[in-house]
Amino acid sequence: MMLFEGTDFWTVGVIVGLTVVTVITRCFFFISSEEWTLPAWAQRGLQFAPIAAMAAVVFPEILMQQGQFLQTWMDARWMGAVVGGVVYFWKRNVLWTILAGMLAYLPLHLLLGW
């Protein structure tokens, strides 16, 4: 018997089961009556999460195009990243970093076609 067009009870059961497991695992810390803290080694490791995300997501987007390393310096992503990095180390403000990087990127990309 079909519950919705193209959906059977097995599919709905799997969706409900995955939902229950997700809710239980994410709410585990709220359900517990005792205070829970991370060990020192885990807290120290979490300090490196932002730079790991940068290395995994942002850097390949800046350095590569369609799976190949960029072969030219005439790419707006390089310039936006460099300007954003300089502004960050100068101002130490994330909003100014994003604004400066985009102000460098957009004219080069839209007007010059880099």
Summary of the structure (lengths in Angstrom):
residues: 114
radius of gyration: 23.0
end to end distance: 55.4
largest distance: 64.2
contacts: 228
relative contact order: 0.06
helix: 68%
strand: 8%
